Amino acid sequence: MHNPAKSHLATTVKPISLLLLIVFSVLGLWAFWFEPSRFITTQTTIKLPLWPSSCDGLKIVVLADLHVGSPHNHLDNLVKVVEATNALHPDLILLAGDYVIHEVVGGSFVRPEPIARELKKLSAKLGVYAVLGNHDWWYSAASVKSAFHDNGIRLLENDSLHLQSGTCDFWLAGIGDFWGGHYDTKRAMQAIPNAATVIAFTHNPDIFYELPEDIAITFAGHTHGGQVSLPLLGRLIVPSRYGEKFAIGTITEGGRTMFVTTGIGTSILPVRFRVPPEIAVVVLGAKN
């Protein structure tokens, strides 16, 4: 016997199933192909209480988690990132670690030597400086250091240097990776005079609470912004003991300020959703 209710249900379910298939296909393409295969340039202006007015407008580009060799992110993409960064004419470029990949699904390992040869093309008025990330240590810190040295890229692993442009005068401190226990904040700061203006950069933001309060600002990466940010649910996985708190952007607490970039590449899974790869531009100014 013909059942009109069943017939109506079947004709309703088919369009709904087709619609859901289309929606999930589009979301999958977005998360596993479109978003990881591009990058954007973001700009953030941060006013700091410990920043001299003589350095107002200092433009810093932060590049982190390049993970060259992750899907959609091979040397040809690094070439584009370098060109786009140079077109911004930054005063200072900070490379915040994780240049190579380690066990990312669908990835193809790229040695540090060709990565360093491309990064050598970066240009900034006050220079280009780097620290290592946990993936660089897991692969071979010695190999990454050698590649950077051979290409004239200055590594600041628990070290500092004085930078000056006109009347703008500050110190830059590079701090080793927190996860691997390669950090030594005291050593990184030991040459810096009291009352000097200090910018610090490192790979992992979890070191934040161990840093001196007189650092004007700290830059970090590592979190990838969680790679996925779901509506209502947020960032489900952030590689930080502080979770979403240190996932992305500007963090100000207890007199300290930190900026965390979402980075360029991917790790573990080649997916990004509502967390596009970024070239992060940060402009610093004095807080009145």
N, C-alpha and C positions, 0 to 999 in steps of 0.2 A: 504494500500500500504506500502511495506517495505521502511523504511527510513534509508539508510546506515549511514548518519551523526549521527542520534540518537543512532543507534546501536554502532557506534564507541565511542561516548561519554559515553555510559553506561559502555562499557568494560574498558574505561579509568578511570572513576570515582570510580569504585569498588576497584581497587588496591590502588588508592590514599587514599580512605576512610579507607581501611585496614591499610595502612602505618601510617596514622595519628592516628588511634586507638592504634596501637602498640606504637608509639612515646609517646602519652599522658599517656598511661598505665605505660610505663617505667618511665617517669618523675614523675608520681604520686607515684609509688612505691619508687622511690629514695627520694622524698621530704617528704613523710609521714611515711616511714618505714626505708629504708636503712640508710640515713644520720642521722636521729634523734636517731637511735639505736646504733650508734658507737661513739667513740671519738678518737681524734688524740692528739698527743703531739707536740706542736709548741715551737720553741726556738727563742728568740729575744735577741740580744746584744744591749745594749743602753749605749752610752758614754755620761757622764754628766759633765757639767762644775763645779758643786758643789759636786763632788764626790771625796773622798780622794783615792790616789793610794794605800793606805794600805788596802783598801776594794775591790780592783780590783778582778773581777771574782766571786763576791758574787752571788750565784745562788738562785733565789727566784721562788717558784711556787705559782701561783695565781689561786685559784679555786673560781668561782663565779656562782651564779644562778644554784645551784645544782637541785633545784625544784624536789626533790625526790618524786616520785609518778606520775610525768608526763609520758605519754605513752612511752614505751621502756626504761624507766629510773626509775626503782624501786630500792629497796635496793640491789639486786644482782648486778646491774650496779654500785652502789656506792662502793661496795666491790672491784670491778675491778678498779675503779678510785683511790681508796685509795692504792691498791697494786701497780698500775702503778706509782703513785706519789712517794711512798716510794722507788721504784726501781731507781728513779732519784737521790737519795741521796741529796736533796736540803739543803741549809744552813738555809732557812727560808720558812715557808708556811703561806700564807695569805688567809683567807677565807672571801670573799668579799660579803657575804649576800645572802638572798633569798634561804633558805634551804627547805622550804615547798612550796606547790602549792596553788593556789587560782583560782578556776574556769577555769581550762584548759580542753578543750574538750577531753573526753576519759581518763581523769586522775583518779587516785585513791589515796585519801589523806593518807599521812604517817605522823604520829605524830613526833614531834621533838626528842623524847626520843630515838627511835631506830636509827635515823639519827646521833645523837650525839654519840651513842655507837660505830658506825662505824668510825666516824671522830676521835674518841679518839685514833684510831690505827695509825693515821698519825704521822710521825716522822721526825724531822729536827733538825740540830745541834743547831740552835738558837731558836727553838720553833715553835709552831703553834698558830696563833692568829686570832681572828674573829671580824667582825662587823655584825650588822643586816641590812637586806634589807627591802624594803617596804612590801613585802609579809609576812615577819616575823612579822612586826608590825600589818598588817591587820589581821593576824591570832591571835597571842597573843605574844607580846614581852616578857612578864613575863614567859610564858611557855618555849619559846626558851632559854631565859637566864638561867632558872632553869635547863633545860636539859644539857646545855653546862657546867654550874657550876658543876653539879653532875658528869660529865665525865672529869673534869679537863681541859676543853678547855677555854683558857683565852679570854674573851671578852674585847675589847678596845673600848668602846662606849664613845667617847669624852674624851679619856684618852691616856696616853703615857707611855713608859718605855724605859729604857736604855739597849742597847744590845752591847755585846762586845765578840769578838773572836780573841784572840791574839792581834795584833796591830790594828785590824779593830774595829772601835768604832762609833756607831751611835745611834740615837733615832728613835723609831717607834711610830707613832701617828695614832690612829684609830678615824675616824670621823663619826658621826651618819648619818643616811639617810637624804638626801636632800629633797626628795619628801614629806616625812611626817613631815618635820620641826623639826627633832630630832637631828640636827647637832648643835654643839657648837665649832667652830674652836678655839676660844680664850681659852676655857676650855681645849681642847685637847692639846694645845701647851703651857699652862701656866707653866708647870714644866720643860720645855726644856730650857737649858742655851742658851744665845746668841752665835752665831757662831757655834753651834753644827750642825752636819750633820743629816738631818731628812728625813726619808721615811714616807710618809702618805699613808693610804689606807682607802677606803670608798666604799659604794655601788654604788651611782649614780654619774656619771662623771660631771653632770651639776654644781656641786659645784666648779669646776675648777677655775673660775675667782675670787672666794671669798677667795682662799687660799693664804697664804703669799708666796711671790716670793722666799724666801730663803729655801723652801722645795726642796730637791734634786729631788724627783720624787714622783708622786701620782699614786696609783693603784686603778682601779675601774672595775665594771662589769655593770650589769643592762640592757644594750642595747641588749644583745644576738646577737650583730652584725646585728640586724634587722631580724634575722632568715632566711630571704630570700634575695638573691642578684641576680637580673635578669640581663642578658647581656643587655647592652645599657641603660636599665632603672635604674639599680642600686638597692639600698635598699629602698623600697617604704615606709616602716613603721619603724621608729627608735624612741623608747620612750625617746627622748631627745629634749629639746627646740632648740638644735643646729643641729638636724637632723643627716645627715651622718658624719658631722664633728667629732662627738664624738662616732661614731659607733664601731670602732675597731682599735686596734693597738696603735702606738705611736703618740702622739700629742705634738708638741713643739710650744709654742707661748709666746712671751713677757717674755722670761726668765724662763717660767714654762715648766715642762715636765710631761706628764701623759701617762700611758699605760692602755688601756681598753681591757679586755678579752671578748670573745664571750660567755663564760660560757659553762655549761654542759646540762642543761635541756631546756624545752620549756615552753612558757606561752601563754595563750589564745587559740592558735591553735597549735597542735602537729606537726609542719612542720619546716623543715630546708632545704634550697636549696642553695648550694655553700657557706654555713656558718656552717661547721661541729662543733659539740661540741669539746671543747679543754681543755686540761691541759696546761696552759700557763707557760712556763719556761722563765724567764727573767734574763739575766746575766748582771750585772752592771760593768761599768768601768769608769775610769777618762778620761775626754776629754782633750787632750793636747792643 
